[in-house]
Amino acid sequence: MAGCPVRDRCHPGERGAALLTVLLLVAVMAIIAAGALERVALATRLTANAGAQAQARAYADAAQTIARQRIADLIAASPGRTTLAGGWLGAAQAVPVPGGTATARVTDSGNCFNLNSVVTGDNAADLKTRPVGIVQFVALMQALGIDERRAQGVAASLADWIDSDAVPQPGGGEDESYLRLAQPYRTANRFMVDASELRAVQGVTPALYGVLRPWVCALPVSDLSPINVNTLLPQQAPLFAMLLPGKVTVEQARQWLAQRPADGYGSLNTFWALPGRSGIVPSGDVNAQAKLTSRWFRVDVLVELGGVELNDTALIDAQAIPARIVYRHWGEES
């Protein structure tokens, strides 16, 4: 020690202070080293997670590509009708990936209420309210146990949210209704891109959204909901009953769907001519709305890899050649 070159001449107190200084230095160095190691470990984990995340996305891309090809094959195998043959609807399809698992599920994404069908038009500057779409939305909500008056208000507000004008429908609401809120905002005046946007519409509470979410979708067109009578399941009967409010009950629709032939219907005339349906005459809109084939498909992919879980949802347009992705969402559904 510099202050005591000859050990025998050092005072014991000085030697204790020197030892304490050394111990403090060692402790500080240990703390610094531990912090550095912790940061290195964290950086290593983040790098590993980022790598696993990137790899999982690559596997999800591959699964979506395979799903698009299988959807194209399904349509090509039977261009005139899309049926449940082969058990493809909602079935978990495992896609082998190194070091993990990937599962894909395909559903008919046309069998839902298209929120954008409450208007007509193709561009945001010319979207006009469509009464028949509003009536069908009200009918669906009533079939789900929602009060008629409340249903009418929500349907009118949805039309006002999407249409191009600033004139509110009876029971609906344009910008002035939303600008009075504690956190004000404006109507979109455009197509909905995702069904979760319905939560922003006047009158849609979290509880109501929870009821509606399994039944609604946001297709990238204003077409009336393209319900395929060959793939619609009996438990989805409210979606068929909404086409003919006051003429067909949910129970009747459920029975009709349960009686469907295994290979589906070859024509809509055959479907409407069956016993018990002869007195029901669908309007031109509804007659064209009921389908034998499907255009829109939803593909849900779940990838589990190295502790990372990735959800990927895509909307597929099978009418395009080749089938293409028109919407994609990463993460759990909201």
KELO-888488 format. One record per residue (C-alpha): x, y, z. Coordinates in steps of 0.05 Angstrom, whole numbers, plus 32768, in hexadecimal, padded with zeros to 4 digits. Example, Ala and Ser with C-alpha at 12.3 -4.5 7.8 and 13.67 -1.06 7.14 Angstrom:
2
{X:80F6 | Y:7FA6 | Z:809C} $
{X:8111 | Y:7FEB | Z:808F} $
REM end
This chain:
334
{X:8000 | Y:8000 | Z:8000} $
{X:801A | Y:8045 | Z:7FEC} $
{X:800B | Y:8064 | Z:8030} $
{X:8030 | Y:802D | Z:8055} $
{X:806C | Y:8010 | Z:802E} $
{X:8084 | Y:7FE8 | Z:806A} $
{X:804F | Y:7FB9 | Z:8083} $
{X:8068 | Y:7FB9 | Z:80CB} $
{X:8061 | Y:8004 | Z:80D1} $
{X:8018 | Y:8005 | Z:80B9} $
{X:7FE4 | Y:8015 | Z:80EC} $
{X:7FAF | Y:7FDD | Z:80F2} $
{X:7F78 | Y:8010 | Z:80E3} $
{X:7F99 | Y:8022 | Z:80A2} $
{X:7F9D | Y:7FD9 | Z:808D} $
{X:7F52 | Y:7FD0 | Z:809D} $
{X:7F3F | Y:800D | Z:8074} $
{X:7F68 | Y:7FF4 | Z:8039} $
{X:7F48 | Y:7FAF | Z:803D} $
{X:7F03 | Y:7FCF | Z:8040} $
{X:7F13 | Y:7FF9 | Z:8003} $
{X:7F29 | Y:7FBC | Z:7FDC} $
{X:7EE9 | Y:7F96 | Z:7FF0} $
{X:7EBE | Y:7FD1 | Z:7FDB} $
{X:7EE2 | Y:7FD3 | Z:7F98} $
{X:7ED6 | Y:7F89 | Z:7F8F} $
{X:7E8D | Y:7F90 | Z:7FA1} $
{X:7E84 | Y:7FCA | Z:7F6F} $
{X:7EA7 | Y:7FA3 | Z:7F39} $
{X:7E7B | Y:7F66 | Z:7F48} $
{X:7E3C | Y:7F90 | Z:7F42} $
{X:7E54 | Y:7FAF | Z:7F00} $
{X:7E66 | Y:7F6A | Z:7EE5} $
{X:7E23 | Y:7F4D | Z:7EFB} $
{X:7DFE | Y:7F87 | Z:7ED8} $
{X:7E27 | Y:7F7D | Z:7E9A} $
{X:7E1A | Y:7F33 | Z:7E99} $
{X:7DCF | Y:7F3F | Z:7EA3} $
{X:7DCF | Y:7F6F | Z:7E68} $
{X:7DF5 | Y:7F3E | Z:7E3D} $
{X:7DC4 | Y:7F07 | Z:7E51} $
{X:7D88 | Y:7F35 | Z:7E42} $
{X:7DA6 | Y:7F48 | Z:7DFF} $
{X:7DB2 | Y:7EFF | Z:7DEF} $
{X:7D6A | Y:7EEE | Z:7E00} $
{X:7D4F | Y:7F28 | Z:7DD7} $
{X:7D7A | Y:7F14 | Z:7D9C} $
{X:7D62 | Y:7ECC | Z:7DA2} $
{X:7D1A | Y:7EE1 | Z:7DA7} $
{X:7D21 | Y:7F10 | Z:7D6C} $
{X:7D3F | Y:7ED7 | Z:7D44} $
{X:7D08 | Y:7EA7 | Z:7D59} $
{X:7CD3 | Y:7EDD | Z:7D49} $
{X:7CF1 | Y:7EE7 | Z:7D03} $
{X:7CF4 | Y:7E9C | Z:7CF7} $
{X:7CAC | Y:7E94 | Z:7D10} $
{X:7C95 | Y:7ECA | Z:7CDF} $
{X:7CB9 | Y:7EA5 | Z:7CA7} $
{X:7C95 | Y:7E65 | Z:7CBA} $
{X:7C53 | Y:7E8A | Z:7CBD} $
{X:7C60 | Y:7EA5 | Z:7C77} $
{X:7C6D | Y:7E5E | Z:7C5F} $
{X:7C2D | Y:7E45 | Z:7C80} $
{X:7C05 | Y:7E7D | Z:7C60} $
{X:7C22 | Y:7E6B | Z:7C1C} $
{X:7C0F | Y:7E22 | Z:7C25} $
{X:7BC9 | Y:7E36 | Z:7C3C} $
{X:7BBF | Y:7E63 | Z:7BFF} $
{X:7BD3 | Y:7E2A | Z:7BD1} $
{X:7BA3 | Y:7DFA | Z:7BF4} $
{X:7B6A | Y:7E2C | Z:7BEF} $
{X:7B79 | Y:7E35 | Z:7BA5} $
{X:7B78 | Y:7DE9 | Z:7B9D} $
{X:7B35 | Y:7DE5 | Z:7BC3} $
{X:7B15 | Y:7E18 | Z:7B93} $
{X:7B34 | Y:7DF8 | Z:7B55} $
{X:7B1B | Y:7DB3 | Z:7B69} $
{X:7AD2 | Y:7DCA | Z:7B69} $
{X:7AC9 | Y:7E0F | Z:7B48} $
{X:7A7D | Y:7E0D | Z:7B4C} $
{X:7A76 | Y:7E00 | Z:7B95} $
{X:7AA0 | Y:7E05 | Z:7BD5} $
{X:7A8B | Y:7DD0 | Z:7C07} $
{X:7AA4 | Y:7DB3 | Z:7C48} $
{X:7ABF | Y:7D75 | Z:7C25} $
{X:7B02 | Y:7D62 | Z:7C40} $
{X:7AF6 | Y:7D7F | Z:7C85} $
{X:7B20 | Y:7DBD | Z:7C77} $
{X:7AF5 | Y:7DF0 | Z:7C9B} $
{X:7B16 | Y:7E02 | Z:7CDE} $
{X:7B40 | Y:7DC3 | Z:7CDF} $
{X:7B86 | Y:7DCB | Z:7CFD} $
{X:7BBA | Y:7DBD | Z:7CC8} $
{X:7C00 | Y:7DB0 | Z:7CE3} $
{X:7C39 | Y:7DCC | Z:7CBB} $
{X:7C7C | Y:7DAC | Z:7CCD} $
{X:7CB2 | Y:7DDF | Z:7CE0} $
{X:7CF8 | Y:7DD3 | Z:7CFD} $
{X:7CFA | Y:7DDE | Z:7D49} $
{X:7CB1 | Y:7DEE | Z:7D53} $
{X:7C69 | Y:7DE7 | Z:7D3B} $
{X:7C3D | Y:7E0E | Z:7D0B} $
{X:7BF2 | Y:7E04 | Z:7D07} $
{X:7BC4 | Y:7E22 | Z:7CD2} $
{X:7B78 | Y:7E26 | Z:7CD2} $
{X:7B4E | Y:7E3A | Z:7C97} $
{X:7B07 | Y:7E55 | Z:7C9D} $
{X:7AD4 | Y:7E73 | Z:7C6D} $
{X:7ADC | Y:7EBD | Z:7C79} $
{X:7A9E | Y:7ECE | Z:7C50} $
{X:7A6F | Y:7EAE | Z:7C82} $
{X:7A6A | Y:7EEB | Z:7CAF} $
{X:7A48 | Y:7F2E | Z:7CAD} $
{X:7A72 | Y:7F5D | Z:7C83} $
{X:7A73 | Y:7F9E | Z:7CAA} $
{X:7A82 | Y:7FC4 | Z:7C69} $
{X:7A41 | Y:7FAC | Z:7C4A} $
{X:7A19 | Y:7FE3 | Z:7C6C} $
{X:7A31 | Y:8011 | Z:7C34} $
{X:7A39 | Y:800D | Z:7BE9} $
{X:7A73 | Y:8027 | Z:7BC0} $
{X:7ABC | Y:8018 | Z:7BB2} $
{X:7AE2 | Y:8056 | Z:7BC9} $
{X:7AE1 | Y:8081 | Z:7C07} $
{X:7AC6 | Y:80BE | Z:7BE2} $
{X:7A86 | Y:809C | Z:7BCC} $
{X:7A6D | Y:806C | Z:7C03} $
{X:7A22 | Y:806E | Z:7C0B} $
{X:79F5 | Y:804D | Z:7C3F} $
{X:79D7 | Y:800A | Z:7C2B} $
{X:7994 | Y:7FFD | Z:7C4D} $
{X:7993 | Y:7FB2 | Z:7C41} $
{X:79D8 | Y:7FAB | Z:7C62} $
{X:79BF | Y:7FD1 | Z:7C9F} $
{X:7980 | Y:7FA6 | Z:7CA3} $
{X:79AB | Y:7F67 | Z:7CA1} $
{X:79D9 | Y:7F80 | Z:7CD8} $
{X:799D | Y:7F90 | Z:7D03} $
{X:797F | Y:7F4B | Z:7CF5} $
{X:79C1 | Y:7F29 | Z:7D09} $
{X:79C5 | Y:7F50 | Z:7D4A} $
{X:797D | Y:7F3F | Z:7D5B} $
{X:798C | Y:7EF5 | Z:7D4C} $
{X:79C4 | Y:7EFB | Z:7D7F} $
{X:7995 | Y:7F16 | Z:7DB4} $
{X:79A3 | Y:7F60 | Z:7DAD} $
{X:7969 | Y:7F90 | Z:7DB7} $
{X:794C | Y:7FAA | Z:7D74} $
{X:7951 | Y:7FF4 | Z:7D86} $
{X:7999 | Y:7FED | Z:7D9C} $
{X:79A9 | Y:7FC4 | Z:7D5E} $
{X:798C | Y:7FF9 | Z:7D30} $
{X:79B5 | Y:802F | Z:7D52} $
{X:79F6 | Y:8007 | Z:7D4A} $
{X:79E7 | Y:7FF5 | Z:7D02} $
{X:79D7 | Y:803E | Z:7CF0} $
{X:7A16 | Y:8056 | Z:7D14} $
{X:7A40 | Y:8023 | Z:7CEE} $
{X:7A25 | Y:803D | Z:7CAC} $
{X:7A34 | Y:8084 | Z:7CC1} $
{X:7A7A | Y:806F | Z:7CD6} $
{X:7A8A | Y:8054 | Z:7C91} $
{X:7A62 | Y:807E | Z:7C60} $
{X:7A80 | Y:80BB | Z:7C3E} $
{X:7A4C | Y:80F0 | Z:7C52} $
{X:7A45 | Y:8117 | Z:7C93} $
{X:79F9 | Y:810D | Z:7C9A} $
{X:79E7 | Y:80DF | Z:7CD4} $
{X:79B4 | Y:80A6 | Z:7CCB} $
{X:7979 | Y:80A4 | Z:7CFB} $
{X:7997 | Y:8088 | Z:7D3A} $
{X:79DD | Y:808C | Z:7D1E} $
{X:7A15 | Y:80BF | Z:7D27} $
{X:7A48 | Y:80E5 | Z:7CFF} $
{X:7A84 | Y:810E | Z:7D17} $
{X:7A5C | Y:8139 | Z:7D47} $
{X:7A49 | Y:80FC | Z:7D70} $
{X:7A92 | Y:80E8 | Z:7D7A} $
{X:7AB0 | Y:812D | Z:7D83} $
{X:7A87 | Y:8136 | Z:7DC3} $
{X:7AAA | Y:80FA | Z:7DE4} $
{X:7ADD | Y:8103 | Z:7E1C} $
{X:7B11 | Y:80E9 | Z:7DE9} $
{X:7AF5 | Y:8104 | Z:7DA8} $
{X:7B01 | Y:80E6 | Z:7D63} $
{X:7AE0 | Y:80E6 | Z:7D1F} $
{X:7ABD | Y:80B2 | Z:7CF4} $
{X:7AE8 | Y:808C | Z:7CC3} $
{X:7AC0 | Y:8098 | Z:7C83} $
{X:7AE1 | Y:805B | Z:7C63} $
{X:7ADD | Y:8010 | Z:7C63} $
{X:7AEF | Y:7FEC | Z:7CA3} $
{X:7B2F | Y:7FC5 | Z:7C9B} $
{X:7B26 | Y:7F99 | Z:7CD9} $
{X:7AE8 | Y:7F86 | Z:7D00} $
{X:7B08 | Y:7FA0 | Z:7D40} $
{X:7AFA | Y:7FE7 | Z:7D26} $
{X:7AB1 | Y:7FDA | Z:7D38} $
{X:7AC4 | Y:7FEB | Z:7D80} $
{X:7ACB | Y:8034 | Z:7D6D} $
{X:7A83 | Y:8039 | Z:7D53} $
{X:7A4F | Y:805D | Z:7D7D} $
{X:7A26 | Y:802D | Z:7DA8} $
{X:7A58 | Y:7FF3 | Z:7DA4} $
{X:7A6C | Y:7FE3 | Z:7DEC} $
{X:7AA1 | Y:7FAF | Z:7DFD} $
{X:7A69 | Y:7F7E | Z:7E11} $
{X:7A44 | Y:7F88 | Z:7DCF} $
{X:7A85 | Y:7F82 | Z:7DA7} $
{X:7A92 | Y:7F40 | Z:7DCB} $
{X:7A4F | Y:7F26 | Z:7DB3} $
{X:7A58 | Y:7F3D | Z:7D6B} $
{X:7AA2 | Y:7F2E | Z:7D5F} $
{X:7A9A | Y:7EE4 | Z:7D4C} $
{X:7A65 | Y:7EF7 | Z:7D18} $
{X:7A82 | Y:7F33 | Z:7CF4} $
{X:7ABB | Y:7F40 | Z:7CC4} $
{X:7AD6 | Y:7F79 | Z:7C9A} $
{X:7ADD | Y:7F62 | Z:7C52} $
{X:7B01 | Y:7F93 | Z:7C24} $
{X:7AC2 | Y:7F9D | Z:7BFA} $
{X:7A7C | Y:7FB8 | Z:7C06} $
{X:7A5A | Y:7F78 | Z:7BED} $
{X:7A22 | Y:7F5C | Z:7C16} $
{X:7A3B | Y:7F23 | Z:7C42} $
{X:7A49 | Y:7EE9 | Z:7C11} $
{X:7A2A | Y:7EAF | Z:7C39} $
{X:7A3D | Y:7E6B | Z:7C1C} $
{X:7A04 | Y:7E3A | Z:7C2A} $
{X:7A34 | Y:7E01 | Z:7C1D} $
{X:7A65 | Y:7E13 | Z:7C55} $
{X:7A3B | Y:7E3A | Z:7C88} $
{X:7A37 | Y:7E0F | Z:7CC7} $
{X:79F5 | Y:7E02 | Z:7CEC} $
{X:7A10 | Y:7E29 | Z:7D29} $
{X:7A18 | Y:7E65 | Z:7CFA} $
{X:79CE | Y:7E66 | Z:7CEB} $
{X:79C4 | Y:7EAF | Z:7D01} $
{X:79EE | Y:7EC4 | Z:7CC4} $
{X:79BB | Y:7EA3 | Z:7C96} $
{X:797E | Y:7EBA | Z:7CBD} $
{X:7996 | Y:7F02 | Z:7CB6} $
{X:798D | Y:7EFD | Z:7C6A} $
{X:7942 | Y:7EF4 | Z:7C71} $
{X:792C | Y:7F18 | Z:7CB1} $
{X:78E5 | Y:7F08 | Z:7CC3} $
{X:78E2 | Y:7ECF | Z:7C91} $
{X:7914 | Y:7E9D | Z:7CAC} $
{X:7923 | Y:7E8F | Z:7CF6} $
{X:7966 | Y:7E7B | Z:7D11} $
{X:794B | Y:7E36 | Z:7D21} $
{X:7932 | Y:7E2D | Z:7CDA} $
{X:7974 | Y:7E43 | Z:7CBE} $
{X:7998 | Y:7E13 | Z:7CEC} $
{X:796D | Y:7DD8 | Z:7CD4} $
{X:7978 | Y:7DEA | Z:7C8B} $
{X:79C3 | Y:7DEB | Z:7C95} $
{X:79C3 | Y:7DAA | Z:7CBB} $
{X:799D | Y:7D89 | Z:7C82} $
{X:79D0 | Y:7D9D | Z:7C4D} $
{X:79E9 | Y:7D64 | Z:7C20} $
{X:7A30 | Y:7D4D | Z:7C2E} $
{X:7A47 | Y:7D66 | Z:7BEA} $
{X:7A22 | Y:7DA8 | Z:7BF1} $
{X:79F0 | Y:7DC8 | Z:7BC2} $
{X:79FC | Y:7DCC | Z:7B77} $
{X:79CE | Y:7E07 | Z:7B6C} $
{X:79A9 | Y:7E3C | Z:7B95} $
{X:7968 | Y:7E29 | Z:7B72} $
{X:796F | Y:7DE4 | Z:7B91} $
{X:797C | Y:7E02 | Z:7BD5} $
{X:793F | Y:7E31 | Z:7BD4} $
{X:7911 | Y:7DFC | Z:7BB6} $
{X:7918 | Y:7DCA | Z:7BEF} $
{X:78DA | Y:7DBA | Z:7C1A} $
{X:78CB | Y:7DF0 | Z:7C4D} $
{X:78EB | Y:7E27 | Z:7C23} $
{X:78BC | Y:7E2D | Z:7BE8} $
{X:7896 | Y:7E67 | Z:7C06} $
{X:78D5 | Y:7E8F | Z:7C12} $
{X:78E8 | Y:7EBD | Z:7BD9} $
{X:792A | Y:7EE0 | Z:7BE4} $
{X:7934 | Y:7F25 | Z:7BC7} $
{X:7964 | Y:7F30 | Z:7B8E} $
{X:799A | Y:7F48 | Z:7BBE} $
{X:7993 | Y:7F0D | Z:7BED} $
{X:798E | Y:7EDB | Z:7BB3} $
{X:79D0 | Y:7EF4 | Z:7B99} $
{X:79ED | Y:7EF8 | Z:7BDF} $
{X:79E4 | Y:7EAD | Z:7BED} $
{X:7A1F | Y:7E88 | Z:7BCE} $
{X:7A35 | Y:7E42 | Z:7BBC} $
{X:7A7F | Y:7E54 | Z:7BBA} $
{X:7AAE | Y:7E7A | Z:7BE7} $
{X:7ADD | Y:7EB3 | Z:7BD5} $
{X:7AF9 | Y:7ECA | Z:7C18} $
{X:7B20 | Y:7E9D | Z:7C46} $
{X:7B41 | Y:7EAA | Z:7C89} $
{X:7B82 | Y:7E87 | Z:7C9B} $
{X:7B99 | Y:7E86 | Z:7CE4} $
{X:7BE1 | Y:7E6F | Z:7CEF} $
{X:7BFF | Y:7E61 | Z:7D34} $
{X:7C4B | Y:7E57 | Z:7D37} $
{X:7C6D | Y:7E40 | Z:7D76} $
{X:7CB9 | Y:7E42 | Z:7D73} $
{X:7CEE | Y:7E47 | Z:7DA9} $
{X:7CBF | Y:7E63 | Z:7DDD} $
{X:7CA2 | Y:7E96 | Z:7DAB} $
{X:7C59 | Y:7E92 | Z:7D98} $
{X:7C42 | Y:7EB7 | Z:7D59} $
{X:7BFA | Y:7EC0 | Z:7D40} $
{X:7BF0 | Y:7ED2 | Z:7CF7} $
{X:7BAB | Y:7EDF | Z:7CD8} $
{X:7B9F | Y:7EEB | Z:7C8E} $
{X:7B63 | Y:7EF8 | Z:7C61} $
{X:7B6A | Y:7ED4 | Z:7C1F} $
{X:7B46 | Y:7EE7 | Z:7BDE} $
{X:7B3E | Y:7EA5 | Z:7BB9} $
{X:7B1E | Y:7EC8 | Z:7B7D} $
{X:7B61 | Y:7EE5 | Z:7B6A} $
{X:7B90 | Y:7EB9 | Z:7B42} $
{X:7BBA | Y:7EA5 | Z:7B66} $
{X:7B97 | Y:7EAD | Z:7BA8} $
{X:7BB2 | Y:7EE9 | Z:7BCC} $
{X:7BB7 | Y:7F07 | Z:7C12} $
{X:7B8F | Y:7F47 | Z:7C18} $
{X:7B96 | Y:7F51 | Z:7C63} $
{X:7BC6 | Y:7F37 | Z:7C97} $
{X:7BC8 | Y:7F40 | Z:7CE2} $
{X:7BFF | Y:7F2B | Z:7D13} $
{X:7BEF | Y:7F1D | Z:7D5C} $
{X:7BB1 | Y:7F05 | Z:7D80} $
{X:7B6D | Y:7F1B | Z:7D67} $
{X:7B4F | Y:7F58 | Z:7D88} $
REM end
